[in-house]
Amino acid sequence: MGIRKLKNDIGKKVKALRREKGLSQEKLAEYVNMSREHISCIERGKNLPTVETLYCLANFFKIDIKHFF
């Protein structure tokens, strides 16, 4: 799996989870203490989130971090 595909796959999963909860990027960012811009870049596959960021998102969504991979 290439890094570009990994970034895109994680971004799609974050976006889908956020939408399932009916949250805006702004609200999700507020809940996980990140900027809206950072959430946007993750969702668009521009940034590869750190393990710490994935852990925060997984905790918020109440899923196992493995869900992102």
VEXKOL-358646 format. One record per residue: residue number from 1; x, y, z of N, C-alpha, C, O, CB in turn. Coordinates in nm, 3 decimals, always signed. Glycine has a CB too. Layout:
BEGIN
ATOM:NUM:X:Y:Z:X:Y:Z:X:Y:Z:X:Y:Z:X:Y:Z
...
# end
This chain:
BEGIN
ATOM:1:+0.086:-0.118:+0.000:+0.000:+0.000:+0.000:+0.090:+0.123:+0.000:+0.178:+0.137:+0.085:-0.097:+0.001:+0.123
ATOM:2:+0.067:+0.210:-0.094:+0.145:+0.333:-0.102:+0.096:+0.436:-0.002:-0.016:+0.430:+0.048:+0.139:+0.390:-0.241
ATOM:3:+0.183:+0.530:+0.027:+0.151:+0.634:+0.125:+0.032:+0.719:+0.079:-0.051:+0.759:+0.160:+0.273:+0.723:+0.150
ATOM:4:+0.024:+0.746:-0.050:-0.087:+0.826:-0.103:-0.220:+0.754:-0.081:-0.318:+0.815:-0.039:-0.067:+0.855:-0.253
ATOM:5:-0.222:+0.625:-0.109:-0.344:+0.547:-0.089:-0.380:+0.542:+0.059:-0.497:+0.554:+0.095:-0.327:+0.404:-0.144
ATOM:6:-0.281:+0.525:+0.145:-0.305:+0.522:+0.289:-0.367:+0.653:+0.336:-0.465:+0.652:+0.411:-0.173:+0.495:+0.365
ATOM:7:-0.311:+0.766:+0.292:-0.366:+0.896:+0.331:-0.509:+0.911:+0.283:-0.595:+0.958:+0.357:-0.280:+1.010:+0.274
ATOM:8:-0.536:+0.871:+0.160:-0.672:+0.881:+0.105:-0.770:+0.790:+0.179:-0.882:+0.831:+0.209:-0.672:+0.847:-0.043
ATOM:9:-0.728:+0.668:+0.207:-0.815:+0.573:+0.276:-0.850:+0.621:+0.416:-0.966:+0.615:+0.457:-0.749:+0.435:+0.282
ATOM:10:-0.750:+0.668:+0.490:-0.775:+0.719:+0.625:-0.866:+0.841:+0.618:-0.959:+0.855:+0.698:-0.642:+0.754:+0.695
ATOM:11:-0.840:+0.929:+0.524:-0.922:+1.049:+0.509:-1.068:+1.017:+0.482:-1.158:+1.079:+0.539:-0.869:+1.134:+0.398
ATOM:12:-1.092:+0.919:+0.396:-1.229:+0.879:+0.364:-1.299:+0.821:+0.487:-1.418:+0.846:+0.509:-1.230:+0.777:+0.250
ATOM:13:-1.225:+0.745:+0.565:-1.283:+0.685:+0.685:-1.317:+0.792:+0.789:-1.423:+0.786:+0.852:-1.188:+0.582:+0.745
ATOM:14:-1.228:+0.888:+0.808:-1.254:+0.996:+0.903:-1.377:+1.074:+0.859:-1.465:+1.104:+0.940:-1.131:+1.091:+0.915
ATOM:15:-1.383:+1.107:+0.732:-1.497:+1.183:+0.679:-1.628:+1.106:+0.697:-1.729:+1.164:+0.738:-1.475:+1.216:+0.531
ATOM:16:-1.627:+0.976:+0.667:-1.747:+0.895:+0.682:-1.792:+0.888:+0.828:-1.911:+0.900:+0.857:-1.723:+0.754:+0.627
ATOM:17:-1.697:+0.870:+0.918:-1.731:+0.865:+1.061:-1.788:+0.998:+1.109:-1.885:+1.001:+1.184:-1.607:+0.828:+1.144
ATOM:18:-1.727:+1.107:+1.064:-1.774:+1.239:+1.103:-1.917:+1.261:+1.054:-2.003:+1.308:+1.128:-1.680:+1.349:+1.047
ATOM:19:-1.942:+1.226:+0.929:-2.075:+1.245:+0.872:-2.179:+1.156:+0.940:-2.294:+1.198:+0.959:-2.072:+1.216:+0.722
ATOM:20:-2.140:+1.033:+0.976:-2.232:+0.943:+1.048:-2.280:+1.007:+1.178:-2.394:+0.988:+1.219:-2.163:+0.809:+1.077
ATOM:21:-2.192:+1.083:+1.241:-2.227:+1.151:+1.367:-2.297:+1.283:+1.342:-2.344:+1.347:+1.436:-2.101:+1.175:+1.450
ATOM:22:-2.306:+1.325:+1.215:-2.372:+1.450:+1.183:-2.294:+1.573:+1.226:-2.352:+1.676:+1.261:-2.508:+1.453:+1.245
ATOM:23:-2.162:+1.561:+1.223:-2.076:+1.671:+1.269:-2.015:+1.748:+1.154:-1.986:+1.691:+1.048:-1.966:+1.617:+1.358
ATOM:24:-1.996:+1.875:+1.174:-1.917:+1.956:+1.081:-1.770:+1.933:+1.113:-1.735:+1.882:+1.219:-1.955:+2.108:+1.090
ATOM:25:-1.685:+1.973:+1.020:-1.540:+1.966:+1.047:-1.506:+2.052:+1.168:-1.420:+2.016:+1.248:-1.459:+2.012:+0.924
ATOM:26:-1.572:+2.166:+1.181:-1.546:+2.257:+1.292:-1.577:+2.191:+1.426:-1.499:+2.202:+1.520:-1.628:+2.384:+1.277
ATOM:27:-1.692:+2.123:+1.433:-1.732:+2.058:+1.559:-1.638:+1.943:+1.593:-1.596:+1.928:+1.708:-1.876:+2.007:+1.551
ATOM:28:-1.604:+1.861:+1.493:-1.511:+1.751:+1.519:-1.379:+1.806:+1.567:-1.322:+1.755:+1.664:-1.491:+1.666:+1.393
ATOM:29:-1.330:+1.909:+1.502:-1.202:+1.969:+1.541:-1.207:+2.019:+1.686:-1.112:+2.001:+1.762:-1.166:+2.086:+1.446
ATOM:30:-1.317:+2.079:+1.722:-1.334:+2.129:+1.858:-1.331:+2.014:+1.958:-1.264:+2.022:+2.061:-1.467:+2.207:+1.871
ATOM:31:-1.403:+1.906:+1.928:-1.411:+1.791:+2.019:-1.277:+1.721:+2.038:-1.249:+1.670:+2.147:-1.512:+1.692:+1.968
ATOM:32:-1.193:+1.718:+1.934:-1.065:+1.647:+1.944:-0.946:+1.743:+1.958:-0.831:+1.701:+1.950:-1.045:+1.559:+1.822
ATOM:33:-0.977:+1.871:+1.980:-0.874:+1.972:+2.007:-0.773:+1.984:+1.892:-0.652:+1.981:+1.913:-0.800:+1.938:+2.136
ATOM:34:-0.826:+1.999:+1.771:-0.745:+2.021:+1.652:-0.806:+2.137:+1.574:-0.916:+2.183:+1.606:-0.737:+1.891:+1.563
ATOM:35:-0.736:+2.183:+1.474:-0.792:+2.289:+1.391:-0.881:+2.228:+1.283:-0.862:+2.113:+1.243:-0.679:+2.375:+1.327
ATOM:36:-0.977:+2.305:+1.237:-1.063:+2.260:+1.127:-0.979:+2.233:+1.003:-1.007:+2.139:+0.928:-1.171:+2.364:+1.096
ATOM:37:-0.877:+2.314:+0.982:-0.790:+2.297:+0.867:-0.719:+2.162:+0.870:-0.702:+2.097:+0.767:-0.688:+2.411:+0.861
ATOM:38:-0.678:+2.121:+0.990:-0.609:+1.993:+1.003:-0.705:+1.878:+0.970:-0.668:+1.785:+0.899:-0.552:+1.977:+1.146
ATOM:39:-0.827:+1.885:+1.022:-0.927:+1.783:+0.991:-0.954:+1.780:+0.841:-0.962:+1.673:+0.781:-1.059:+1.810:+1.069
ATOM:40:-0.967:+1.896:+0.780:-0.991:+1.906:+0.636:-0.878:+1.840:+0.557:-0.903:+1.765:+0.463:-1.006:+2.052:+0.594
ATOM:41:-0.754:+1.868:+0.594:-0.639:+1.811:+0.523:-0.635:+1.659:+0.538:-0.599:+1.588:+0.444:-0.508:+1.872:+0.575
ATOM:42:-0.671:+1.609:+0.655:-0.676:+1.464:+0.676:-0.783:+1.404:+0.586:-0.758:+1.306:+0.515:-0.705:+1.429:+0.825
ATOM:43:-0.902:+1.463:+0.588:-1.013:+1.409:+0.509:-0.985:+1.412:+0.359:-1.031:+1.324:+0.286:-1.140:+1.487:+0.538
ATOM:44:-0.911:+1.510:+0.313:-0.880:+1.521:+0.170:-0.758:+1.439:+0.132:-0.719:+1.437:+0.015:-0.859:+1.666:+0.131
ATOM:45:-0.696:+1.372:+0.228:-0.579:+1.290:+0.200:-0.453:+1.371:+0.178:-0.356:+1.322:+0.120:-0.604:+1.207:+0.079
ATOM:46:-0.452:+1.494:+0.226:-0.334:+1.581:+0.211:-0.232:+1.556:+0.322:-0.111:+1.564:+0.300:-0.375:+1.728:+0.211
ATOM:47:-0.283:+1.524:+0.443:-0.196:+1.499:+0.558:-0.215:+1.356:+0.607:-0.328:+1.306:+0.611:-0.223:+1.599:+0.671
ATOM:48:-0.106:+1.292:+0.643:-0.114:+1.162:+0.708:-0.115:+1.189:+0.858:-0.018:+1.241:+0.913:+0.007:+1.068:+0.665
ATOM:49:-0.225:+1.154:+0.925:-0.232:+1.183:+1.068:-0.130:+1.101:+1.147:-0.096:+0.988:+1.110:-0.373:+1.155:+1.121
ATOM:50:-0.084:+1.159:+1.255:+0.008:+1.088:+1.343:-0.069:+0.981:+1.418:-0.192:+0.980:+1.419:+0.078:+1.187:+1.443
ATOM:51:+0.003:+0.890:+1.481:-0.059:+0.787:+1.563:-0.138:+0.854:+1.676:-0.247:+0.809:+1.711:+0.047:+0.689:+1.620
ATOM:52:-0.084:+0.959:+1.732:-0.153:+1.032:+1.839:-0.286:+1.088:+1.790:-0.387:+1.079:+1.860:-0.064:+1.146:+1.892
ATOM:53:-0.286:+1.146:+1.670:-0.410:+1.200:+1.613:-0.510:+1.089:+1.587:-0.628:+1.103:+1.618:-0.380:+1.276:+1.483
ATOM:54:-0.464:+0.978:+1.531:-0.553:+0.865:+1.506:-0.610:+0.811:+1.637:-0.727:+0.773:+1.642:-0.479:+0.754:+1.432
ATOM:55:-0.529:+0.808:+1.741:-0.574:+0.761:+1.871:-0.684:+0.852:+1.925:-0.785:+0.804:+1.978:-0.456:+0.754:+1.970
ATOM:56:-0.666:+0.983:+1.913:-0.767:+1.079:+1.958:-0.897:+1.061:+1.881:-1.006:+1.061:+1.939:-0.716:+1.223:+1.942
ATOM:57:-0.886:+1.046:+1.750:-1.005:+1.027:+1.666:-1.073:+0.894:+1.700:-1.196:+0.889:+1.710:-0.968:+1.032:+1.517
ATOM:58:-0.996:+0.790:+1.716:-1.053:+0.659:+1.750:-1.126:+0.665:+1.884:-1.235:+0.610:+1.898:-0.943:+0.550:+1.754
ATOM:59:-1.066:+0.731:+1.982:-1.132:+0.746:+2.112:-1.262:+0.823:+2.098:-1.363:+0.784:+2.156:-1.040:+0.818:+2.211
ATOM:60:-1.260:+0.930:+2.023:-1.380:+1.011:+2.005:-1.491:+0.929:+1.940:-1.606:+0.933:+1.984:-1.349:+1.135:+1.921
ATOM:61:-1.457:+0.856:+1.835:-1.556:+0.778:+1.761:-1.587:+0.643:+1.827:-1.674:+0.569:+1.781:-1.509:+0.756:+1.620
ATOM:62:-1.514:+0.612:+1.936:-1.533:+0.486:+2.009:-1.512:+0.364:+1.919:-1.593:+0.272:+1.916:-1.674:+0.482:+2.071
ATOM:63:-1.402:+0.369:+1.847:-1.363:+0.258:+1.760:-1.219:+0.219:+1.791:-1.147:+0.293:+1.858:-1.379:+0.297:+1.609
ATOM:64:-1.179:+0.104:+1.744:-1.041:+0.061:+1.757:-0.958:+0.133:+1.652:-1.004:+0.152:+1.540:-1.028:-0.094:+1.742
ATOM:65:-0.838:+0.174:+1.687:-0.751:+0.247:+1.594:-0.727:+0.166:+1.466:-0.701:+0.224:+1.361:-0.616:+0.280:+1.662
ATOM:66:-0.736:+0.033:+1.475:-0.716:-0.053:+1.358:-0.819:-0.026:+1.249:-0.796:-0.060:+1.133:-0.722:-0.199:+1.398
ATOM:67:-0.931:+0.034:+1.285:-1.037:+0.063:+1.186:-0.984:+0.153:+1.074:-1.034:+0.147:+0.961:-1.157:+0.131:+1.255
ATOM:68:-0.885:+0.234:+1.104:-0.832:+0.328:+1.004:-0.741:+0.260:+0.901:-0.708:+0.319:+0.798:-0.755:+0.440:+1.074
ATOM:69:-0.701:+0.137:+0.927:-0.606:+0.069:+0.838:-0.667:-0.047:+0.763:-0.598:-0.113:+0.685:-0.489:+0.021:+0.916
# end
